[in-house]
């Protein structure tokens, strides 16, 4: 029997010092585009699964 997760709560703590250090590293534009496309693909898959129910 599959388990269905109806809600997922995620709690994070943001450290200002760590956040400023990560912005100093150079980011390749292709990596950003790849991450965005993967995210969009996952959202589309989730929406399709919702419609199948």
C-alpha distance matrix in Angstrom:
0.0 3.8 6.6 9.6 13.0 15.6 18.6 19.8 23.3 25.4 28.7 31.4 35.0 37.5 40.6 43.5 45.2 42.2 41.7 45.3 45.2 42.4 44.2 47.2 45.4 46.0 42.9 43.0 42.4 40.4 37.9 37.6 37.2 34.5 32.5 33.0 31.9 28.7 27.9 28.7 26.5 23.5 24.2 24.5 21.2 19.5 21.5 20.6 16.8 17.7 19.8 17.2 15.1
3.8 0.0 3.8 6.5 9.8 12.6 15.5 16.6 20.1 22.1 25.6 28.2 31.9 34.2 37.3 40.1 41.8 38.9 38.2 41.8 41.8 38.8 40.6 43.6 41.9 42.4 39.3 39.4 38.8 36.8 34.3 33.9 33.5 30.9 28.8 29.2 28.3 25.1 24.2 24.9 22.9 19.8 20.5 21.0 17.7 15.9 18.1 17.5 13.7 14.7 17.2 14.9 13.0
6.6 3.8 0.0 3.8 6.6 9.6 12.2 13.2 16.7 18.8 22.2 25.0 28.6 31.1 34.3 37.2 39.0 36.2 35.6 39.3 39.4 36.6 38.4 41.5 40.1 40.8 37.9 38.2 37.7 36.1 33.4 32.7 32.7 30.3 27.8 28.2 27.7 24.5 23.1 24.2 22.7 19.2 19.6 20.8 17.8 15.4 17.7 17.9 14.2 14.5 17.5 16.0 13.8
9.6 6.5 3.8 0.0 3.8 6.2 9.2 10.9 14.5 17.0 20.6 23.5 27.2 29.6 32.9 35.5 37.7 35.0 34.0 37.7 38.1 35.3 36.8 40.1 38.8 39.4 36.4 36.9 36.1 34.6 32.0 31.0 30.8 28.8 26.2 26.1 25.8 22.9 21.1 21.8 20.7 17.3 17.0 18.3 15.8 12.8 14.8 15.5 12.0 11.5 14.8 14.0 11.5
13.0 9.8 6.6 3.8 0.0 3.8 5.8 7.1 10.7 13.3 16.8 19.8 23.6 25.9 29.4 32.0 34.2 31.7 30.7 34.4 35.0 32.3 33.7 37.1 36.1 36.9 34.0 34.8 34.0 32.9 30.2 28.9 29.1 27.3 24.4 24.3 24.5 21.7 19.4 20.5 20.0 16.4 15.9 17.8 15.8 12.5 14.7 16.2 13.1 12.3 16.0 16.0 13.7
15.6 12.6 9.6 6.2 3.8 0.0 3.8 6.9 10.2 13.4 16.8 20.0 23.7 26.0 29.6 32.0 34.5 32.3 31.0 34.6 35.6 33.0 34.1 37.6 36.9 37.7 34.8 35.7 34.6 33.8 31.3 29.6 29.7 28.3 25.3 24.7 25.0 22.7 20.0 20.7 20.6 17.2 15.9 17.8 16.5 12.8 14.1 16.1 13.5 11.6 15.1 15.8 13.3
18.6 15.5 12.2 9.2 5.8 3.8 0.0 3.8 6.6 9.9 13.1 16.5 20.1 22.4 26.1 28.4 31.1 29.0 27.7 31.4 32.5 30.1 31.3 34.8 34.4 35.4 32.7 33.9 33.0 32.5 29.8 28.0 28.5 27.3 24.1 23.5 24.4 22.2 19.2 20.3 20.8 17.3 15.9 18.5 17.6 14.0 15.4 18.1 15.8 14.1 17.6 18.8 16.6
19.8 16.6 13.2 10.9 7.1 6.9 3.8 0.0 3.8 6.5 10.0 13.1 16.8 19.2 22.7 25.3 27.8 25.5 24.5 28.1 29.1 26.8 28.1 31.6 31.1 32.3 29.8 31.2 30.6 30.2 27.3 25.6 26.5 25.3 21.8 21.7 22.9 20.5 17.6 19.3 19.9 16.4 15.5 18.6 17.7 14.3 16.4 19.1 17.1 15.9 19.7 20.7 19.1
23.3 20.1 16.7 14.5 10.7 10.2 6.6 3.8 0.0 3.8 6.6 10.1 13.6 16.2 19.8 22.3 25.0 23.1 22.1 25.8 26.9 25.0 26.3 29.9 29.7 31.3 29.1 30.9 30.5 30.6 27.5 25.6 27.0 26.1 22.4 22.3 24.2 21.9 18.8 20.8 22.0 18.6 17.6 21.0 20.6 17.3 19.3 22.2 20.5 19.2 22.9 24.3 22.6
25.4 22.1 18.8 17.0 13.3 13.4 9.9 6.5 3.8 0.0 3.8 6.6 10.3 12.8 16.3 19.0 21.4 19.4 18.5 22.2 23.3 21.3 22.9 26.3 26.2 27.9 25.9 27.9 27.9 28.1 24.9 23.1 24.9 24.0 20.3 20.6 22.8 20.5 17.6 20.1 21.4 18.2 17.7 21.4 21.0 18.2 20.5 23.5 22.0 21.2 24.9 26.2 25.0
28.7 25.6 22.2 20.6 16.8 16.8 13.1 10.0 6.6 3.8 0.0 3.8 7.0 10.0 13.4 16.2 18.8 17.1 16.6 20.3 21.5 20.1 21.7 25.1 25.4 27.5 26.0 28.4 28.6 29.2 26.0 24.2 26.3 25.8 22.0 22.4 25.0 23.0 20.1 22.7 24.4 21.3 20.8 24.6 24.5 21.8 23.9 27.0 25.7 24.8 28.4 29.9 28.7
31.4 28.2 25.0 23.5 19.8 20.0 16.5 13.1 10.1 6.6 3.8 0.0 3.8 6.5 9.8 12.7 15.1 13.3 12.9 16.6 17.8 16.5 18.4 21.6 22.0 24.4 23.2 25.9 26.4 27.3 24.0 22.3 24.9 24.5 20.7 21.5 24.4 22.6 19.9 22.8 24.6 21.9 21.7 25.5 25.7 23.4 25.6 28.7 27.7 27.1 30.6 32.2 31.3
35.0 31.9 28.6 27.2 23.6 23.7 20.1 16.8 13.6 10.3 7.0 3.8 0.0 3.8 6.5 9.7 12.0 11.0 11.0 14.5 15.8 15.3 17.2 20.1 21.1 23.8 23.2 26.3 27.1 28.4 25.1 23.4 26.4 26.3 22.6 23.5 26.6 25.1 22.6 25.5 27.6 25.1 24.9 28.7 29.0 26.9 29.0 32.2 31.3 30.7 34.2 35.8 35.0
37.5 34.2 31.1 29.6 25.9 26.0 22.4 19.2 16.2 12.8 10.0 6.5 3.8 0.0 3.8 6.2 8.9 7.9 7.4 10.8 12.4 12.1 13.7 16.6 17.9 20.6 20.3 23.6 24.5 26.1 23.0 21.3 24.4 24.7 21.2 22.1 25.5 24.3 22.0 24.9 27.2 25.2 25.0 28.8 29.5 27.7 29.7 32.9 32.4 31.9 35.2 37.0 36.5
40.6 37.3 34.3 32.9 29.4 29.6 26.1 22.7 19.8 16.3 13.4 9.8 6.5 3.8 0.0 3.8 5.5 5.4 6.3 8.9 10.2 11.0 12.9 15.1 16.8 19.9 20.3 23.8 25.1 27.0 24.0 22.5 26.0 26.3 23.1 24.3 27.7 26.7 24.6 27.7 29.9 28.1 28.2 31.9 32.6 31.0 33.1 36.2 35.7 35.5 38.7 40.5 40.1
43.5 40.1 37.2 35.5 32.0 32.0 28.4 25.3 22.3 19.0 16.2 12.7 9.7 6.2 3.8 0.0 3.8 5.5 5.1 6.4 8.8 10.2 11.0 13.1 15.5 18.6 19.3 23.0 24.2 26.5 23.8 22.1 25.6 26.5 23.5 24.4 28.0 27.5 25.4 28.2 30.8 29.4 29.3 32.9 33.9 32.5 34.3 37.5 37.4 37.1 40.1 42.1 41.9
45.2 41.8 39.0 37.7 34.2 34.5 31.1 27.8 25.0 21.4 18.8 15.1 12.0 8.9 5.5 3.8 0.0 3.8 5.4 5.4 6.5 9.0 10.4 11.5 13.9 17.3 18.7 22.4 24.2 26.5 23.8 22.6 26.3 27.0 24.3 25.6 29.2 28.6 27.0 29.9 32.3 31.0 31.3 34.9 35.7 34.6 36.7 39.6 39.5 39.5 42.6 44.4 44.3
42.2 38.9 36.2 35.0 31.7 32.3 29.0 25.5 23.1 19.4 17.1 13.3 11.0 7.9 5.4 5.5 3.8 0.0 3.8 5.5 5.2 6.4 9.0 10.4 11.9 15.3 16.3 19.9 21.8 23.7 20.8 19.9 23.6 23.9 21.2 22.8 26.3 25.4 24.0 27.2 29.3 27.9 28.6 32.1 32.7 31.8 34.0 36.8 36.6 36.9 40.0 41.6 41.6
41.7 38.2 35.6 34.0 30.7 31.0 27.7 24.5 22.1 18.5 16.6 12.9 11.0 7.4 6.3 5.1 5.4 3.8 0.0 3.8 5.5 5.4 6.6 9.2 11.0 13.9 14.4 18.0 19.4 21.6 18.9 17.4 21.0 21.8 19.0 20.2 23.8 23.3 21.7 24.6 27.0 25.9 26.2 29.7 30.7 29.8 31.7 34.7 34.8 34.8 37.8 39.6 39.8
45.3 41.8 39.3 37.7 34.4 34.6 31.4 28.1 25.8 22.2 20.3 16.6 14.5 10.8 8.9 6.4 5.4 5.5 3.8 0.0 3.8 5.5 5.4 6.9 9.7 12.6 14.0 17.8 19.3 22.0 19.7 18.3 22.0 23.2 20.8 21.9 25.5 25.5 24.1 26.8 29.4 28.6 28.9 32.2 33.5 32.8 34.6 37.5 37.8 37.9 40.7 42.7 43.0
45.2 41.8 39.4 38.1 35.0 35.6 32.5 29.1 26.9 23.3 21.5 17.8 15.8 12.4 10.2 8.8 6.5 5.2 5.5 3.8 0.0 3.8 5.5 5.6 7.5 11.1 12.9 16.6 18.8 21.2 18.7 18.1 21.9 22.6 20.5 22.2 25.6 25.3 24.4 27.4 29.6 28.8 29.6 32.8 33.8 33.3 35.5 38.1 38.4 38.8 41.6 43.3 43.8
42.4 38.8 36.6 35.3 32.3 33.0 30.1 26.8 25.0 21.3 20.1 16.5 15.3 12.1 11.0 10.2 9.0 6.4 5.4 5.5 3.8 0.0 3.8 5.4 5.8 9.0 9.9 13.6 15.7 17.8 15.1 14.5 18.3 18.9 16.7 18.6 21.9 21.5 20.7 23.8 25.9 25.2 26.1 29.3 30.2 29.9 32.1 34.6 34.9 35.5 38.3 39.9 40.6
44.2 40.6 38.4 36.8 33.7 34.1 31.3 28.1 26.3 22.9 21.7 18.4 17.2 13.7 12.9 11.0 10.4 9.0 6.6 5.4 5.5 3.8 0.0 3.8 5.6 7.7 8.7 12.5 14.0 16.8 14.7 13.5 17.2 18.5 16.7 17.9 21.3 21.6 20.8 23.3 25.8 25.6 26.1 29.1 30.5 30.4 32.1 34.7 35.4 35.9 38.4 40.3 41.1
47.2 43.6 41.5 40.1 37.1 37.6 34.8 31.6 29.9 26.3 25.1 21.6 20.1 16.6 15.1 13.1 11.5 10.4 9.2 6.9 5.6 5.4 3.8 0.0 3.8 6.4 9.0 12.6 14.8 17.6 15.9 15.4 19.0 20.3 19.0 20.5 23.7 24.1 23.7 26.3 28.5 28.5 29.3 32.2 33.5 33.6 35.4 37.9 38.6 39.3 41.7 43.5 44.5
45.4 41.9 40.1 38.8 36.1 36.9 34.4 31.1 29.7 26.2 25.4 22.0 21.1 17.9 16.8 15.5 13.9 11.9 11.0 9.7 7.5 5.8 5.6 3.8 0.0 3.8 6.4 9.8 12.6 14.9 13.1 13.3 16.9 17.8 16.7 18.8 21.7 21.9 21.9 24.6 26.6 26.7 27.9 30.6 31.7 32.0 34.1 36.2 37.0 38.0 40.4 42.0 43.1
46.0 42.4 40.8 39.4 36.9 37.7 35.4 32.3 31.3 27.9 27.5 24.4 23.8 20.6 19.9 18.6 17.3 15.3 13.9 12.6 11.1 9.0 7.7 6.4 3.8 0.0 3.8 6.6 9.5 12.0 10.9 11.3 14.6 15.8 15.5 17.3 19.9 20.6 21.1 23.4 25.3 25.9 27.2 29.5 30.8 31.6 33.4 35.4 36.4 37.6 39.7 41.3 42.7
42.9 39.3 37.9 36.4 34.0 34.8 32.7 29.8 29.1 25.9 26.0 23.2 23.2 20.3 20.3 19.3 18.7 16.3 14.4 14.0 12.9 9.9 8.7 9.0 6.4 3.8 0.0 3.8 6.3 8.6 7.3 7.5 10.8 12.0 11.8 13.6 16.1 16.9 17.5 19.7 21.5 22.3 23.6 25.8 27.1 28.0 29.8 31.7 32.8 34.1 36.1 37.7 39.2
43.0 39.4 38.2 36.9 34.8 35.7 33.9 31.2 30.9 27.9 28.4 25.9 26.3 23.6 23.8 23.0 22.4 19.9 18.0 17.8 16.6 13.6 12.5 12.6 9.8 6.6 3.8 0.0 3.8 5.4 5.4 6.7 9.0 10.1 11.1 12.8 14.6 15.8 17.0 18.9 20.3 21.6 23.2 24.9 26.2 27.6 29.3 30.8 32.2 33.7 35.4 36.9 38.7
42.4 38.8 37.7 36.1 34.0 34.6 33.0 30.6 30.5 27.9 28.6 26.4 27.1 24.5 25.1 24.2 24.2 21.8 19.4 19.3 18.8 15.7 14.0 14.8 12.6 9.5 6.3 3.8 0.0 3.8 5.4 5.1 6.3 8.6 9.9 10.6 12.3 14.3 15.4 16.6 18.3 20.1 21.2 22.6 24.4 25.9 27.2 28.7 30.5 31.8 33.2 34.9 36.9
40.4 36.8 36.1 34.6 32.9 33.8 32.5 30.2 30.6 28.1 29.2 27.3 28.4 26.1 27.0 26.5 26.5 23.7 21.6 22.0 21.2 17.8 16.8 17.6 14.9 12.0 8.6 5.4 3.8 0.0 3.8 5.4 5.1 6.0 8.5 9.8 10.4 12.1 14.1 15.2 16.3 18.3 19.9 21.0 22.4 24.3 25.7 26.8 28.6 30.3 31.6 33.0 35.2
37.9 34.3 33.4 32.0 30.2 31.3 29.8 27.3 27.5 24.9 26.0 24.0 25.1 23.0 24.0 23.8 23.8 20.8 18.9 19.7 18.7 15.1 14.7 15.9 13.1 10.9 7.3 5.4 5.4 3.8 0.0 3.8 5.5 5.1 6.2 8.6 9.9 10.6 12.3 14.3 15.3 16.5 18.5 20.0 21.1 22.6 24.5 25.8 27.1 28.8 30.5 31.8 33.7
37.6 33.9 32.7 31.0 28.9 29.6 28.0 25.6 25.6 23.1 24.2 22.3 23.4 21.3 22.5 22.1 22.6 19.9 17.4 18.3 18.1 14.5 13.5 15.4 13.3 11.3 7.5 6.7 5.1 5.4 3.8 0.0 3.8 5.4 5.2 6.2 8.6 9.9 10.6 12.3 14.2 15.4 16.6 18.5 20.1 21.2 22.7 24.5 26.0 27.2 28.9 30.6 32.4
37.2 33.5 32.7 30.8 29.1 29.7 28.5 26.5 27.0 24.9 26.3 24.9 26.4 24.4 26.0 25.6 26.3 23.6 21.0 22.0 21.9 18.3 17.2 19.0 16.9 14.6 10.8 9.0 6.3 5.1 5.5 3.8 0.0 3.8 5.4 5.1 6.1 8.5 9.8 10.5 12.1 14.2 15.3 16.4 18.3 20.0 21.1 22.5 24.4 25.8 27.1 28.8 30.9
34.5 30.9 30.3 28.8 27.3 28.3 27.3 25.3 26.1 24.0 25.8 24.5 26.3 24.7 26.3 26.5 27.0 23.9 21.8 23.2 22.6 18.9 18.5 20.3 17.8 15.8 12.0 10.1 8.6 6.0 5.1 5.4 3.8 0.0 3.8 5.5 5.2 6.1 8.6 9.9 10.5 12.3 14.3 15.4 16.5 18.4 20.1 21.1 22.6 24.5 25.9 27.1 29.3
32.5 28.8 27.8 26.2 24.4 25.3 24.1 21.8 22.4 20.3 22.0 20.7 22.6 21.2 23.1 23.5 24.3 21.2 19.0 20.8 20.5 16.7 16.7 19.0 16.7 15.5 11.8 11.1 9.9 8.5 6.2 5.2 5.4 3.8 0.0 3.8 5.5 5.2 6.1 8.7 9.9 10.6 12.4 14.3 15.4 16.6 18.5 20.1 21.2 22.7 24.6 26.0 27.7
33.0 29.2 28.2 26.1 24.3 24.7 23.5 21.7 22.3 20.6 22.4 21.5 23.5 22.1 24.3 24.4 25.6 22.8 20.2 21.9 22.2 18.6 17.9 20.5 18.8 17.3 13.6 12.8 10.6 9.8 8.6 6.2 5.1 5.5 3.8 0.0 3.8 5.5 5.1 6.2 8.6 9.9 10.6 12.4 14.3 15.4 16.6 18.4 20.1 21.2 22.8 24.6 26.4
31.9 28.3 27.7 25.8 24.5 25.0 24.4 22.9 24.2 22.8 25.0 24.4 26.6 25.5 27.7 28.0 29.2 26.3 23.8 25.5 25.6 21.9 21.3 23.7 21.7 19.9 16.1 14.6 12.3 10.4 9.9 8.6 6.1 5.2 5.5 3.8 0.0 3.8 5.4 5.1 6.1 8.6 9.9 10.5 12.3 14.3 15.4 16.5 18.4 20.0 21.2 22.7 24.9
28.7 25.1 24.5 22.9 21.7 22.7 22.2 20.5 21.9 20.5 23.0 22.6 25.1 24.3 26.7 27.5 28.6 25.4 23.3 25.5 25.3 21.5 21.6 24.1 21.9 20.6 16.9 15.8 14.3 12.1 10.6 9.9 8.5 6.1 5.2 5.5 3.8 0.0 3.8 5.5 5.0 6.2 8.7 9.9 10.5 12.4 14.3 15.3 16.6 18.5 20.2 21.2 23.2
27.9 24.2 23.1 21.1 19.4 20.0 19.2 17.6 18.8 17.6 20.1 19.9 22.6 22.0 24.6 25.4 27.0 24.0 21.7 24.1 24.4 20.7 20.8 23.7 21.9 21.1 17.5 17.0 15.4 14.1 12.3 10.6 9.8 8.6 6.1 5.1 5.4 3.8 0.0 3.8 5.4 5.1 6.3 8.7 9.9 10.7 12.4 14.3 15.5 16.7 18.7 20.2 21.8
28.7 24.9 24.2 21.8 20.5 20.7 20.3 19.3 20.8 20.1 22.7 22.8 25.5 24.9 27.7 28.2 29.9 27.2 24.6 26.8 27.4 23.8 23.3 26.3 24.6 23.4 19.7 18.9 16.6 15.2 14.3 12.3 10.5 9.9 8.7 6.2 5.1 5.5 3.8 0.0 3.8 5.4 5.1 6.2 8.6 9.9 10.6 12.3 14.3 15.4 16.7 18.6 20.5
26.5 22.9 22.7 20.7 20.0 20.6 20.8 19.9 22.0 21.4 24.4 24.6 27.6 27.2 29.9 30.8 32.3 29.3 27.0 29.4 29.6 25.9 25.8 28.5 26.6 25.3 21.5 20.3 18.3 16.3 15.3 14.2 12.1 10.5 9.9 8.6 6.1 5.0 5.4 3.8 0.0 3.8 5.5 5.1 6.2 8.7 9.9 10.6 12.4 14.3 15.5 16.7 19.0
23.5 19.8 19.2 17.3 16.4 17.2 17.3 16.4 18.6 18.2 21.3 21.9 25.1 25.2 28.1 29.4 31.0 27.9 25.9 28.6 28.8 25.2 25.6 28.5 26.7 25.9 22.3 21.6 20.1 18.3 16.5 15.4 14.2 12.3 10.6 9.9 8.6 6.2 5.1 5.4 3.8 0.0 3.8 5.4 5.0 6.2 8.7 9.9 10.6 12.4 14.4 15.5 17.1
24.2 20.5 19.6 17.0 15.9 15.9 15.9 15.5 17.6 17.7 20.8 21.7 24.9 25.0 28.2 29.3 31.3 28.6 26.2 28.9 29.6 26.1 26.1 29.3 27.9 27.2 23.6 23.2 21.2 19.9 18.5 16.6 15.3 14.3 12.4 10.6 9.9 8.7 6.3 5.1 5.5 3.8 0.0 3.8 5.4 5.1 6.2 8.6 9.9 10.6 12.5 14.4 15.9
24.5 21.0 20.8 18.3 17.8 17.8 18.5 18.6 21.0 21.4 24.6 25.5 28.7 28.8 31.9 32.9 34.9 32.1 29.7 32.2 32.8 29.3 29.1 32.2 30.6 29.5 25.8 24.9 22.6 21.0 20.0 18.5 16.4 15.4 14.3 12.4 10.5 9.9 8.7 6.2 5.1 5.4 3.8 0.0 3.8 5.4 5.1 6.2 8.7 9.8 10.7 12.5 14.7
21.2 17.7 17.8 15.8 15.8 16.5 17.6 17.7 20.6 21.0 24.5 25.7 29.0 29.5 32.6 33.9 35.7 32.7 30.7 33.5 33.8 30.2 30.5 33.5 31.7 30.8 27.1 26.2 24.4 22.4 21.1 20.1 18.3 16.5 15.4 14.3 12.3 10.5 9.9 8.6 6.2 5.0 5.4 3.8 0.0 3.8 5.5 5.1 6.2 8.7 10.0 10.7 12.9
19.5 15.9 15.4 12.8 12.5 12.8 14.0 14.3 17.3 18.2 21.8 23.4 26.9 27.7 31.0 32.5 34.6 31.8 29.8 32.8 33.3 29.9 30.4 33.6 32.0 31.6 28.0 27.6 25.9 24.3 22.6 21.2 20.0 18.4 16.6 15.4 14.3 12.4 10.7 9.9 8.7 6.2 5.1 5.4 3.8 0.0 3.8 5.4 5.1 6.3 8.8 10.0 11.2
21.5 18.1 17.7 14.8 14.7 14.1 15.4 16.4 19.3 20.5 23.9 25.6 29.0 29.7 33.1 34.3 36.7 34.0 31.7 34.6 35.5 32.1 32.1 35.4 34.1 33.4 29.8 29.3 27.2 25.7 24.5 22.7 21.1 20.1 18.5 16.6 15.4 14.3 12.4 10.6 9.9 8.7 6.2 5.1 5.5 3.8 0.0 3.8 5.4 5.0 6.4 8.8 10.3
20.6 17.5 17.9 15.5 16.2 16.1 18.1 19.1 22.2 23.5 27.0 28.7 32.2 32.9 36.2 37.5 39.6 36.8 34.7 37.5 38.1 34.6 34.7 37.9 36.2 35.4 31.7 30.8 28.7 26.8 25.8 24.5 22.5 21.1 20.1 18.4 16.5 15.3 14.3 12.3 10.6 9.9 8.6 6.2 5.1 5.4 3.8 0.0 3.8 5.4 5.1 6.4 9.0
16.8 13.7 14.2 12.0 13.1 13.5 15.8 17.1 20.5 22.0 25.7 27.7 31.3 32.4 35.7 37.4 39.5 36.6 34.8 37.8 38.4 34.9 35.4 38.6 37.0 36.4 32.8 32.2 30.5 28.6 27.1 26.0 24.4 22.6 21.2 20.1 18.4 16.6 15.5 14.3 12.4 10.6 9.9 8.7 6.2 5.1 5.4 3.8 0.0 3.8 5.4 5.1 6.7
17.7 14.7 14.5 11.5 12.3 11.6 14.1 15.9 19.2 21.2 24.8 27.1 30.7 31.9 35.5 37.1 39.5 36.9 34.8 37.9 38.8 35.5 35.9 39.3 38.0 37.6 34.1 33.7 31.8 30.3 28.8 27.2 25.8 24.5 22.7 21.2 20.0 18.5 16.7 15.4 14.3 12.4 10.6 9.8 8.7 6.3 5.0 5.4 3.8 0.0 3.8 5.5 5.5
19.8 17.2 17.5 14.8 16.0 15.1 17.6 19.7 22.9 24.9 28.4 30.6 34.2 35.2 38.7 40.1 42.6 40.0 37.8 40.7 41.6 38.3 38.4 41.7 40.4 39.7 36.1 35.4 33.2 31.6 30.5 28.9 27.1 25.9 24.6 22.8 21.2 20.2 18.7 16.7 15.5 14.4 12.5 10.7 10.0 8.8 6.4 5.1 5.4 3.8 0.0 3.8 5.5
17.2 14.9 16.0 14.0 16.0 15.8 18.8 20.7 24.3 26.2 29.9 32.2 35.8 37.0 40.5 42.1 44.4 41.6 39.6 42.7 43.3 39.9 40.3 43.5 42.0 41.3 37.7 36.9 34.9 33.0 31.8 30.6 28.8 27.1 26.0 24.6 22.7 21.2 20.2 18.6 16.7 15.5 14.4 12.5 10.7 10.0 8.8 6.4 5.1 5.5 3.8 0.0 3.8
15.1 13.0 13.8 11.5 13.7 13.3 16.6 19.1 22.6 25.0 28.7 31.3 35.0 36.5 40.1 41.9 44.3 41.6 39.8 43.0 43.8 40.6 41.1 44.5 43.1 42.7 39.2 38.7 36.9 35.2 33.7 32.4 30.9 29.3 27.7 26.4 24.9 23.2 21.8 20.5 19.0 17.1 15.9 14.7 12.9 11.2 10.3 9.0 6.7 5.5 5.5 3.8 0.0
